Amino acid sequence: MLFCVDAIQALGVLPVDVREMSIDFLSADGHKWLCGPEGCGIFYCRRDLLDRLSPPFAGWLCMRDALDFGDYRFEYLDSARKFDTGSYNLVGIAGLGGSLEMLLDLGIDRIASQVMMLTDRLAAGLKAKGYRILSSRAPGEASGIVAFASDRHDHETIRKRLEDEHRIIVAVREGRLRASPHFYNTIEEIDRLVDLLPEN
C-alpha cells in the first residue's frame, strides 16, 4: 500500500516531513498557504518508487539526452525529472520560489504557532457568540481552517456582508462558514471578525 498526500492545506502553515510521516507521494499547488501563484506547485515522489511509475505525459525534458535534438530515442530519465515535460511556467516558478524563500525565512514552526494562536482565539470568540465550531481543535487535529455555523443566520448573507461592507473574506463551504487566517493576520483582525458577526 502506498501513501499519497494532497498537502495543499498543510504546506506553508504546518510542518511536513515526508520521511518522518512515511509519505510516498506528495503534491500541492502553490497558492493557498504557500502564498504563491496558481498553476505552479510541488510534487514529491520517494526515490525508490520512481521505477514503478510511468509519466502520464511525455515532453522533451523528461528524456535522456534531451538536448540531442536529432536523437529520437524514447527513454525516460531515471530520476524525478522523468515527470518534467518542459516548457516551464517561469513566472509561476519565480513567484513560488519567492514565496517558499519567505516562508522558510520566517520558519514554518513560527508560522504554525502564530496560526494556531489566531485560530484558537477565533474559535473561542465564535463560541462566545453562540456559533458551532465544526472543525476539530484537538491537539494534533487543529489546522489553520476554522469551520463554523450559525443556527439563526444565513451563511451566504453573513459572508457577503463581511466582504462588501467590511472587506473581510470568509468562505461558505458545505453549508458552513470558513475562516482561514495566515501568519500575516493579526489578533485585532480576528477580534474584528468576531465583533462584526451577528449574535447567534
C-alpha positions in Angstrom: 0.0 0.0 0.0 1.3 3.5 -0.9 0.6 6.7 0.9 -0.2 9.7 -1.3 -0.8 13.1 0.3 -2.5 16.1 -1.1 -0.7 18.7 1.1 -2.4 21.9 -0.2 -3.9 22.5 3.2 -0.7 21.9 5.1 2.3 23.2 3.2 3.2 26.7 4.3 1.3 26.6 7.5 2.2 23.3 9.3 5.4 21.3 9.4 5.5 18.4 6.9 8.3 15.9 6.9 7.9 13.3 4.2 10.4 10.8 5.7 9.0 11.1 9.3 5.4 10.8 8.0 6.3 7.9 5.7 4.8 9.7 2.7 5.4 8.1 -0.7 3.9 10.8 -2.9 3.1 14.4 -2.0 1.7 17.2 -4.2 0.3 20.7 -3.7 -0.5 23.7 -5.7 1.5 26.9 -4.9 -1.5 29.0 -3.9 -3.3 28.9 -0.6 -1.0 28.6 2.4 2.2 28.7 0.3 1.2 32.2 -0.8 2.4 31.6 -4.4 0.7 31.8 -7.8 -1.8 29.3 -9.0 -0.8 26.9 -11.7 2.6 26.1 -10.2 3.1 23.6 -7.5 5.2 20.9 -5.8 5.4 17.2 -6.5 7.4 14.7 -4.4 8.0 11.0 -5.1 10.0 8.7 -2.8 13.1 7.9 -4.8 12.8 4.1 -4.6 9.3 4.3 -6.2 10.4 6.0 -9.4 10.8 2.8 -11.3 7.2 1.8 -10.5 5.7 5.0 -12.1 5.2 5.8 -15.7 4.7 9.5 -16.5 1.2 10.3 -17.9 2.7 12.8 -20.4 6.0 12.9 -22.2 7.9 16.0 -23.0 11.4 16.8 -24.2 12.9 17.4 -20.8 11.9 14.1 -19.3 14.0 12.2 -21.9 17.7 11.1 -21.7 19.9 13.4 -23.8 17.1 15.9 -24.1 19.4 18.4 -25.9 20.3 16.0 -28.6 17.5 17.1 -30.9 18.4 14.6 -33.6 18.1 11.6 -31.4 14.5 10.3 -31.1 15.1 7.6 -28.5 12.1 7.4 -26.1 14.0 6.8 -22.8 12.9 8.5 -19.6 15.4 9.8 -17.2 15.8 7.7 -14.1 15.1 10.5 -11.6 12.0 12.5 -10.7 12.9 14.6 -13.8 11.1 11.9 -15.8 7.9 13.8 -14.9 9.3 17.0 -16.3 7.5 17.8 -19.6 9.4 21.1 -20.2 8.2 24.5 -21.3 8.1 25.8 -17.8 5.8 28.4 -16.3 8.8 30.6 -15.5 6.8 33.4 -13.9 5.0 30.9 -11.7 8.2 29.2 -10.7 9.8 32.6 -9.8 6.7 33.5 -7.7 6.6 30.2 -5.9 10.3 30.3 -5.3 10.0 33.7 -3.7 7.1 32.5 -1.6 9.0 29.4 -0.4 12.0 31.6 0.5 9.9 33.9 2.5 8.1 31.1 4.4 11.3 29.3 5.2 13.0 32.6 6.4 10.0 33.1 8.7 10.2 29.5 9.9 7.3 27.0 9.5 7.2 26.3 13.2 6.8 30.0 14.0 4.1 30.3 11.3 2.3 27.2 12.7 2.4 28.7 16.2 1.0 32.0 15.1 -1.8 30.4 13.1 -2.8 28.1 15.9 -2.9 31.1 18.3 -5.1 33.0 15.9 -7.4 30.1 15.2 -7.7 29.3 18.9 -8.7 32.9 19.6 -11.2 32.8 16.7 -12.8 29.6 17.9 -13.1 30.9 21.4 -14.7 34.2 20.2 -17.1 32.3 17.9 -18.2 30.0 20.8 -18.8 33.0 23.0 -21.1 34.4 20.4 -23.1 31.2 20.1 -21.6 29.7 16.9 -20.9 26.0 16.5 -17.3 25.1 15.8 -17.3 22.2 13.3 -13.6 21.7 12.7 -11.5 19.9 15.3 -9.5 21.9 17.7 -8.0 18.9 19.4 -4.2 18.7 19.7 -2.8 17.1 16.6 -6.0 17.7 14.6 -6.3 21.5 14.6 -5.5 23.3 11.5 -5.5 26.9 10.1 -9.1 26.4 9.0 -12.0 27.1 11.3 -15.3 25.9 10.0 -18.3 27.3 12.0 -22.1 27.5 11.6 -25.0 29.7 12.7 -28.4 28.2 13.6 -30.1 31.6 13.2 -28.5 33.3 10.2 -28.0 32.6 6.5 -24.3 31.9 5.9 -24.1 33.4 2.5 -25.7 36.7 3.8 -23.0 36.8 6.5 -20.2 36.1 4.0 -21.5 38.8 1.6 -21.9 41.4 4.3 -18.4 40.9 5.7 -16.9 41.2 2.3 -19.0 44.0 0.8 -19.2 46.2 3.9 -16.0 45.4 5.8 -13.6 43.8 3.3 -13.3 40.7 5.4 -13.0 37.5 3.4 -14.6 34.2 4.7 -15.9 31.4 2.6 -19.1 29.3 2.6 -18.3 25.6 2.1 -20.6 22.6 2.6 -23.2 24.6 4.5 -20.8 26.2 6.9 -18.7 29.4 7.2 -14.9 29.0 7.0 -12.2 31.4 8.1 -8.5 30.6 7.3 -6.2 33.2 8.9 -2.5 33.0 8.0 0.7 34.3 9.7 0.2 37.8 8.4 -3.2 38.3 10.1 -3.4 40.0 13.5 -5.2 39.5 16.7 -7.0 42.8 16.0 -8.3 41.4 12.7 -9.6 38.2 14.4 -11.3 40.2 17.1 -12.9 42.5 14.4 -14.2 39.5 12.5 -15.9 38.1 15.7 -17.3 41.5 16.6 -18.9 42.0 13.2 -20.6 38.7 13.2 -24.3 38.8 14.4 -25.1 37.2 17.7 -26.2 33.6 17.2 
